[in-house]
Amino acid sequence: MHDLLRKNMAVSTLITPTGVNGGPVDFNTTGDKFILTPAAPIEIYRWGIATIELMDPDAGGFVISLEHRPTIGSDVGRTVAATITRADAETVAAGALVFNEVVLAVAQATGVDGSLVNVGPAGPLRVNQGEEAVVEVTNAVGAASTGYIWIEYVQLPFDATDAIKELT
């Protein structure tokens, strides 16, 4: 891997959407729970939650999504990149990790000679500077449940073409 590419981990204890440092995320309410705004382009490979207490989803289950916002602070053009779903019968123990890999396995097709041919991977999710990755609870757990959100990503080389340099 190129020495400019660094694997990083963002965890919701760093900063919450309200700007308050520290503290767990409440999975019993819907809405944006964590926003990652990179200063340089990143590629997200894996993301998920770590539970603090037993997660016992009510009827309808628990749904949390990783979303891409093409403009900081604006929901115009916002899309869902990946989703984690836990059915109402799928409890999660305290201290457990639930995760999703954005990079899907390479799809395969049968070639003309009968051999398997790779037809291309999907992912990772690229988020450029000036964009955001948002983790949103779209269907709440329905019972007291807290934990942390984490995002595993690789930082790509800084792209100065879309930046304004401040000279002093």
Residue frames relative to the residue before (quaternion, step in Angstrom):
aa qw qx qy qz dx dy dz
M 1.0000 0.0000 0.0000 0.0000 0.00 0.00 0.00
H 0.5586 -0.6180 0.4436 0.3305 3.58 -1.00 0.80
D 0.5445 -0.6600 0.4041 0.3234 3.58 -0.96 0.84
L 0.6192 0.5352 -0.3631 0.4453 3.63 1.17 -0.24
L 0.6328 0.5040 -0.3362 0.4822 3.57 1.24 -0.30
R 0.0249 -0.8096 0.5851 -0.0396 3.54 -0.58 1.17
K 0.3609 -0.7093 0.5612 0.2275 3.55 -0.94 0.91
N 0.0287 -0.8120 0.5815 -0.0412 3.56 -0.80 1.04
M 0.2101 -0.7428 0.6200 0.1405 3.52 -1.32 0.31
A 0.1437 -0.7518 0.6380 0.0839 3.55 -0.92 0.96
V 0.0740 -0.7918 0.6062 0.0069 3.56 -0.89 0.98
S 0.5852 -0.6436 0.3742 0.3213 3.55 -0.97 0.87
T 0.5406 0.6052 -0.4258 0.4002 3.61 1.17 -0.09
L 0.5431 0.6351 -0.4053 0.3707 3.60 1.19 -0.38
I 0.7537 -0.2325 0.1760 0.5890 3.57 0.87 -0.95
T 0.2978 -0.7458 0.5674 0.1819 3.57 -1.00 0.77
P 0.6894 -0.4857 0.3217 0.4305 3.61 -1.20 0.31
T 0.6689 0.4908 -0.3107 0.4637 3.60 1.13 -0.51
G 0.5562 -0.6338 0.3834 0.3767 3.58 1.27 -0.04
V 0.5339 0.6137 -0.4096 0.4130 3.57 1.28 0.16
N 0.3790 -0.7333 0.5171 0.2264 3.58 -0.80 0.99
G 0.8313 0.2477 -0.1851 0.4619 3.54 -1.13 0.72
G 0.6400 0.5552 -0.3941 0.3561 3.49 -1.37 0.04
P 0.4877 -0.6730 0.4768 0.2861 3.55 -1.12 0.69
V 0.5090 -0.6201 0.5142 0.3033 3.53 -1.39 0.29
D 0.3493 -0.7153 0.5683 0.2081 3.58 -1.06 0.80
F 0.1977 -0.8044 0.5540 0.0834 3.58 -0.54 1.20
N 0.5621 0.6097 -0.3735 0.4157 3.57 1.31 0.05
T 0.7043 0.3424 -0.2647 0.5628 3.59 1.27 0.18
T 0.4427 -0.6817 0.5101 0.2813 3.56 -1.13 0.61
G 0.5180 0.6469 -0.4767 0.2932 3.53 -1.31 0.23
D 0.6847 -0.4497 0.3727 0.4359 3.54 -1.37 0.04
K 0.1601 -0.8248 0.5405 0.0441 3.56 -0.77 1.07
F 0.7981 0.0079 0.0163 0.6022 3.58 1.15 -0.55
I 0.0864 -0.7877 0.6098 0.0136 3.56 -0.94 0.95
L 0.1183 -0.7764 0.6178 0.0390 3.56 -0.82 1.07
T 0.0458 -0.7971 0.6011 -0.0335 3.57 -0.60 1.21
P 0.1689 -0.8361 0.5129 0.0969 3.61 -0.05 1.22
A 0.4108 -0.6955 0.5373 0.2425 3.55 -1.18 0.65
A 0.7353 0.1752 -0.1418 0.6392 3.56 1.34 -0.18
P 0.6491 -0.5259 0.3536 0.4207 3.62 -1.11 0.46
I 0.0706 -0.7803 0.6204 0.0363 3.56 -1.13 0.73
E 0.2131 -0.7182 0.6388 0.1754 3.52 -1.35 0.30
I 0.2498 -0.7802 0.5612 0.1181 3.57 -0.66 1.16
Y 0.1784 -0.8120 0.5530 0.0549 3.55 -0.78 1.11
R 0.8038 0.0098 0.0471 0.5929 3.59 1.01 -0.79
W 0.0538 0.7842 -0.6165 0.0452 3.58 -1.12 0.67
G 0.1636 0.8063 -0.5587 0.1043 3.54 -1.19 0.35
I 0.4688 -0.6397 0.5245 0.3098 3.51 -1.33 -0.42
A 0.1912 -0.7143 0.6569 0.1475 3.52 -1.33 0.45
T 0.3003 -0.7915 0.5079 0.1594 3.58 -0.59 1.12
I 0.3443 -0.7098 0.5758 0.2146 3.54 -1.19 0.65
E 0.7868 0.1054 -0.0400 0.6068 3.55 1.05 -0.79
L 0.7167 -0.4294 0.3210 0.4460 3.55 -1.29 0.24
M 0.1876 -0.7570 0.6162 0.1094 3.56 -0.92 0.94
D 0.0236 0.8027 -0.5909 0.0772 3.56 -0.57 1.19
P 0.2193 -0.8265 0.5032 0.1253 3.61 0.14 1.26
D 0.4252 -0.6755 0.5475 0.2513 3.55 -1.12 0.78
A 0.7473 -0.3378 0.2914 0.4925 3.57 -1.33 -0.10
G 0.7195 0.3692 -0.3032 0.5040 3.57 -0.85 0.94
G 0.3831 -0.7733 0.4382 0.2514 3.56 1.27 -0.35
F 0.4898 -0.6177 0.5372 0.2999 3.50 -1.42 -0.19
V 0.0014 -0.7939 0.6069 -0.0361 3.57 -0.82 1.02
I 0.0229 0.7723 -0.6321 0.0584 3.54 -0.86 1.05
S 0.1099 -0.8310 0.5445 0.0286 3.59 -0.85 0.91
L 0.3371 -0.6713 0.6234 0.2173 3.49 -1.31 0.60
E 0.0419 -0.8324 0.5513 -0.0383 3.55 -0.58 1.19
H 0.3205 -0.7320 0.5754 0.1742 3.54 -1.23 0.59
R 0.1005 -0.7649 0.6347 0.0444 3.55 -0.86 1.04
P 0.3511 -0.7802 0.4773 0.2006 3.60 -0.50 1.14
T 0.7668 0.2023 -0.1452 0.5916 3.61 1.22 -0.31
I 0.5369 -0.6394 0.4455 0.3232 3.57 -0.84 1.00
G 0.8660 0.1475 -0.1239 0.4615 3.54 -0.98 0.97
S 0.6923 0.4394 -0.2805 0.4990 3.60 1.24 0.00
D 0.3351 -0.7537 0.5319 0.1918 3.58 -0.96 0.85
V 0.4172 0.6908 -0.4801 0.3439 3.60 1.27 0.11
G 0.8342 0.1467 -0.1402 0.5127 3.57 -0.73 1.08
R 0.3781 0.7378 -0.4782 0.2898 3.61 1.27 0.18
T 0.0300 -0.8097 0.5857 -0.0227 3.59 -0.88 0.98
V 0.4514 -0.6521 0.5361 0.2891 3.55 -1.24 0.51
A 0.2340 -0.7905 0.5548 0.1118 3.58 -0.78 1.05
A 0.7933 -0.0719 0.0864 0.5984 3.59 1.04 -0.77
T 0.1625 -0.7935 0.5829 0.0649 3.57 -1.18 0.57
I 0.1743 -0.7250 0.6555 0.1196 3.53 -1.20 0.72
T 0.0303 -0.7997 0.5992 -0.0222 3.57 -0.83 1.03
R 0.0661 -0.7535 0.6533 0.0345 3.53 -1.01 0.91
A 0.3804 -0.7299 0.5209 0.2262 3.60 -0.68 1.08
D 0.6835 -0.5120 0.3274 0.4044 3.56 -1.22 0.40
A 0.6916 0.4556 -0.2894 0.4801 3.62 1.13 -0.42
E 0.6284 0.5535 -0.3274 0.4377 3.60 1.28 -0.14
T 0.0925 -0.8013 0.5905 0.0260 3.56 -0.07 1.26
V 0.2199 -0.7417 0.6188 0.1362 3.54 -1.28 0.44
A 0.4319 -0.7250 0.4789 0.2419 3.57 -0.70 1.09
A 0.6017 -0.5308 0.4480 0.3943 3.55 -1.26 0.42
G 0.8073 0.2588 -0.2104 0.4868 3.55 -0.98 0.88
A 0.5375 0.6295 -0.4011 0.3923 3.60 1.25 0.15
L 0.3385 -0.7025 0.5856 0.2214 3.54 -1.30 0.45
V 0.0655 -0.7272 0.6814 0.0513 3.53 -1.12 0.80
F 0.0720 0.8394 -0.5321 0.0846 3.58 -0.60 1.04
N 0.2322 -0.7323 0.6262 0.1328 3.50 -1.40 0.29
E 0.2448 -0.7410 0.6043 0.1607 3.56 -0.99 0.83
V 0.3797 -0.7484 0.5031 0.2068 3.53 -0.59 1.19
V 0.6599 0.4603 -0.3018 0.5115 3.57 1.10 -0.68
L 0.2401 -0.7877 0.5558 0.1139 3.55 -0.52 1.20
A 0.6295 -0.5197 0.4067 0.4102 3.54 -1.23 0.40
V 0.5727 -0.5912 0.4397 0.3594 3.55 -1.14 0.64
A 0.3970 -0.7144 0.5266 0.2340 3.56 -0.81 1.01
Q 0.1731 -0.7908 0.5792 0.0962 3.55 -1.11 0.64
A 0.0906 -0.7623 0.6387 0.0521 3.51 -1.21 0.60
T 0.4935 -0.6417 0.4891 0.3247 3.57 -1.20 0.39
G 0.3703 -0.7431 0.5234 0.1914 3.55 -0.77 1.11
V 0.7115 -0.4631 0.3159 0.4237 3.56 -1.29 0.21
D 0.7084 0.4312 -0.2653 0.4919 3.61 1.13 -0.55
G 0.6264 -0.5703 0.3252 0.4203 3.59 1.30 0.20
S 0.5648 0.5966 -0.3917 0.4143 3.59 1.26 -0.15
L 0.5152 -0.6208 0.4833 0.3400 3.56 -1.25 0.41
V 0.1323 -0.7917 0.5955 0.0321 3.55 -0.93 0.97
N 0.4017 -0.6918 0.5418 0.2580 3.59 -0.91 0.89
V 0.1561 -0.8183 0.5495 0.0633 3.57 -0.77 1.02
G 0.7522 -0.4300 0.1997 0.4575 3.58 1.20 0.37
P 0.3921 -0.7174 0.5299 0.2254 3.54 -1.05 0.80
A 0.3075 -0.6966 0.6020 0.2405 3.55 -1.31 0.19
G 0.7459 0.3457 -0.2794 0.4960 3.56 -0.92 0.89
P 0.5853 -0.0124 -0.7833 -0.2091 1.62 -2.48 0.06
L 0.5885 -0.5443 0.4381 0.4067 3.57 -1.29 0.03
R 0.1897 -0.7819 0.5861 0.0954 3.57 -0.63 1.12
V 0.0494 -0.7661 0.6408 -0.0084 3.53 -0.97 1.00
N 0.2302 -0.7988 0.5458 0.1054 3.57 -0.52 1.20
Q 0.6297 -0.4777 0.4137 0.4518 3.57 -1.27 0.21
G 0.7354 0.3477 -0.2913 0.5034 3.55 -0.97 0.88
E 0.6789 0.3987 -0.2699 0.5544 3.57 1.36 -0.01
E 0.2533 -0.7706 0.5634 0.1569 3.58 -1.28 0.13
A 0.2465 -0.6736 0.6669 0.2016 3.49 -1.36 0.47
V 0.0801 -0.8064 0.5859 -0.0069 3.57 -0.78 1.07
V 0.1863 -0.7433 0.6295 0.1286 3.56 -1.01 0.84
E 0.0370 -0.8200 0.5690 -0.0496 3.53 -0.63 1.21
V 0.3100 -0.6844 0.6238 0.2152 3.55 -1.08 0.81
T 0.1419 -0.8181 0.5543 0.0575 3.58 -0.54 1.17
N 0.7567 0.0912 -0.0992 0.6397 3.58 1.26 -0.33
A 0.3511 -0.7906 0.4690 0.1780 3.56 -0.37 1.30
V 0.6577 -0.5232 0.3802 0.3862 3.53 -1.28 0.48
G 0.3735 -0.7479 0.4741 0.2764 3.59 0.95 -0.81
A 0.7448 0.1987 -0.1575 0.6173 3.57 1.31 -0.01
A 0.6867 -0.4695 0.3304 0.4460 3.58 -1.19 0.41
S 0.2436 0.7519 -0.5785 0.2013 3.56 -0.73 1.07
T 0.0231 0.7969 -0.6015 0.0514 3.54 -0.78 1.03
G 0.1403 0.7784 -0.6051 0.0909 3.52 -1.28 0.33
Y 0.4970 -0.6286 0.5053 0.3202 3.52 -1.29 -0.38
I 0.3215 -0.7040 0.6004 0.2011 3.52 -1.22 0.59
W 0.0222 -0.7913 0.6109 0.0150 3.56 -1.02 0.74
I 0.1293 -0.7673 0.6268 0.0416 3.52 -1.19 0.74
E 0.1772 -0.7746 0.6011 0.0846 3.56 -0.77 1.07
Y 0.1048 0.8176 -0.5514 0.1282 3.56 -0.68 1.07
V 0.3367 -0.6832 0.6027 0.2380 3.53 -1.38 0.22
Q 0.3122 -0.7364 0.5694 0.1894 3.55 -0.90 0.95
L 0.2785 -0.7656 0.5655 0.1283 3.54 -0.86 1.06
P 0.6746 -0.4791 0.3402 0.4468 3.62 -1.16 0.25
F 0.5703 -0.6154 0.4398 0.3202 3.54 -1.07 0.83
D 0.2081 -0.7655 0.5992 0.1076 3.57 -0.98 0.88
A 0.2039 -0.8272 0.5167 0.0846 3.57 -0.28 1.27
T 0.4733 0.6964 -0.4448 0.3051 3.62 1.19 -0.11
D 0.7580 0.3360 -0.1946 0.5241 3.61 1.13 -0.62
A 0.5927 0.5641 -0.3647 0.4445 3.58 1.23 0.32
I 0.2991 -0.7163 0.5997 0.1943 3.53 -1.23 0.52
K 0.2650 -0.7799 0.5495 0.1396 3.56 -0.56 1.13
E 0.2914 -0.7420 0.5838 0.1538 3.53 -0.93 0.97
L 0.1549 -0.7971 0.5803 0.0615 3.56 -0.60 1.14
T 0.0636 -0.8035 0.5909 0.0346 3.58 -0.96 0.85
